[in-house]
Amino acid sequence: MNRVLIDFEKLTTQILVLLVEKYPDGYDHSDIISFKNVKGETIKAIEVKTEETIYLVKISWRLDQTIENYFEDEDAFKDALEDEI
């Protein structure tokens, strides 16, 4: 199985939908995975899985805002997902 660390800027609608499905009420401290990257920086991420890939999505205030926006306009995100496929 592939493991991918993904930043907010590269977050696809498909991965966003997976995040919202896994964390419908948001994520909390117990959902956060912390680790050090090769530069020694602490990275905090949350995990979502597909059949082929485990995604570790870096946590940031922009991720929180995007998830909130998803709930405000779910139809727009679903339309964007259909365009990606």
Sequence and secondary structure as in RCSB ss.txt:
>XXXX:A:sequence
MNRVLIDFEKLTTQILVLLVEKYPDGYDHSDIISFKNVKGETIKAIEVKTEETIYLVKISWRLDQTIENYFEDED
AFKDALEDEI
>XXXX:A:secstr
 EEEEE GGG  HHHHHHHHHH TT   GGG EEEE TTS EEEEEEEE SSEEEEEE  HHHHHHHHHHHHSHH
HHHHHHHHH 
